[in-house]
Amino acid sequence: MSDPTIHVIDDDDAARDGLVFLLTSSNFVVQDYHSGRAFLDGIQGAARGCVITDLSMPEMSGIDLLYEIRALGIDWPVIVVTGQGDITLAVEALRAGAAEFIEKPYDADVLLNAVTATIKGMDSAVIGTKTAEIEQRLAMLSVKERRIFDGLTNGQSTASIAQDLRLTPRTVEIHRANLMTKMQASRLSDLVRMAIISPVEPPAED
């Protein structure tokens, strides 16, 4: 079986070229497109693989593209690359079936590791986790940590969570680091997948 092709979609020429260079330098087979429509127009003849798409694009956004891909019955994994101001949409994309989302500016190793894990079947540490295990981890969280978990997995920013809980952003970041450790998650997308697998109601009070 031939190696899967990485299909890169971004309307920003410089960003697209940079990502293509990174992937090809790491020995991935890459095909790039300037828009979601260009990708869809050629998808029938395209080699099976993984899709990396920018979230914010004119005419067809990354999440619109994801819905189009799924409507065509194509099950290729999709990684969404998003700016820091688009976390709510990135969470929506993950709930809609995206394999992963990566926040800009991203570290090269983070993106390459995500691509490798996605090709292998996404993050096995999360996919292999059962509902009961996730519930056990959630039970270890303090009430504040659980409320921060819920805010993060619903797309809230640190500033928004801090305002809701009457905490400083720095305090929220400390709680976030603690809950990431307790949930055995390495990135925000891991938490979102856990929330999807086990949508348990949080405790009502401190």
N, C-alpha and C positions, 0 to 999 in steps of 0.2 A: 504494500500500500504506500502511495506517495505521501510525502509530508503535507500536512494541511496548509492551505494558503491563508495568510493574514490579510483581510480586506480592510484597508484604512480609508475612512471617509471623513473629510474635513474641508470646509470651504476656504480655510486660511492656507494659502499656498506654503508659506514658510513653516507653519506648524505641521502641515502634512508632510512636507519634505523632510523635516527634522525627525518625525516619527518613523518614516520609511527608512531613513538612514540608520536610525537606532536598531530597527528590527532586522534589516538586511545585514548589518554589521554583526548581528548575533545569530546569523545563519538561518533566519526565517525566510520563507518564500512570501513575498509581499506583492499585492496589487492595490493601487490607490485610485481614489475617485474624488472629484471635486464637489460632489453633492450626493444626497441620498437617492435622488432620482436617477443619476448616472449609474449608481450601483444597481438599483432595481432594474434598469433597462438592460443590464448585462448579466443579471443574476442567473438566468437559465443556462448560460454557457460558462458560468464561473466555476472554478474549482472549489470543492467543498472545503470549509475551514472556519475560521473565527473572524468575527467582525469587530473592528474597533471604530466607533463613531463619536465625533464631537457631539455634545448635547445641543448647543446653541448654534443653529445654522438657519439661514433664510430659506423660505419656501417650504422646507421639510426639516423639522427638528430631529434630533437623535431619537427622541421617544416616539415621534410619529413614524420614523423609519422602523423602529422596533415593532410597532403594531402592524405595519405593512408586511414585514418579514414573517411575523407569526400568522397573519391572515393568509399568506401564500402557502402556509403549511411547512415552512422551512424552519428546521430546528437548530440551525447553527448557533453556537453561543455568541452573545453580543456583549462587548465591554463598552461602557459609556464613559467618555472623558468629559469632565465637567469643571467649570469655574467654581470658585468658592461661594459665589452668590446663587448657585443653582442646586443646592443640596436637596431642597424639597422635590424638585423635578427628578433628581438622581434617585432619590428614594422611590419615587413613583415608578421610575424605569425598572428598578430592581424588583418591585412588587409586580410589575408587568412581565417579568421574565428575563430581564437582563442578568447575565452571569456575574457581572462585577461592575463597579464604577470606580474610577480613579480621579482624584481631585488634582486640578492644576494649582500651582506648578508641581509636577510629579517628579520623583526621583527615578532615574532610569532603571535601577534595579527593581524598584517596586512595580513598575509597569511590566518589565520583562518577566518577573516572577508571576505576576497576575496572568499574563498570556500563557506561560508554561502550565500553570495550575488549571487554567480554563481549558486548554487543549486536553489535558489529562482527565478532565471531568469535573472542573471547578475545585474548590478547596476541600479536600477530603476530610479535614478536621471538622468542618462545619457540616458538610453533606452527610458524613457518617454519624453525626450526632443525633440521637433520638430525642423525642419530645420529653421523656422522663429525665434525661440528663440535663436538658436545658432548664427544665423546671427546678431541678436541684440547684443549678447555678443561680437562677433567679432568686431562689429562696435565701441565698447567701448575701444578697444585696441589702444594704440599709434602705430605709424608705426614701431618703434623698437620692441615693444611687439609682433606685428603681424609677423614680420620677425623671431623673436625667436620662436613663436608658429609654424611657418612653418618649421623651422629647427628641432625643437623637434619632430614634428609629422612625419618628414621624416627620423628620426633616427640619426640626428646629435648629437654629444656630445657637452657639454658646451664649451670645448676648441675649437672645430671646429667652432661653432657659433661665439664665441668671435673673432676668427681670421677673419672670413668672414665680421663681422660687425665692426672690429677694436675697439673692446671693451675689457675690462679686464674680465676674467672669473667671478670675484666677481660681476661686473656690470650686467653680463648676469644672474647670480643667483638672483639678486634683481629684475630684470625685469621679470624673470620666476615666482617668488613668487607673483608679482603683477598680472600677467596675469592669474595665477592659480585662484586667488581670483575673478577676473573679469569674468572668464569663469565658475566659480562655480565647479571647478574640484579639486578632492582630490589627484589624482595621474596622472602620465603621460599617462597611458592607457585610462583615461577619455578623455584627449585631443585628442588622436589618433582617438577614436571613433567619437568624434565631427567632426574631419577633414574628416572622411569617410562619415558621415551623410550630412555634408554641405561643399563641396569642393569649397568654394568661393575664387575668386582671391584676393590676397592682394593688398593694395594700391601701386601705382607705385613709389611714391616719398614722401620724408618728407614734 
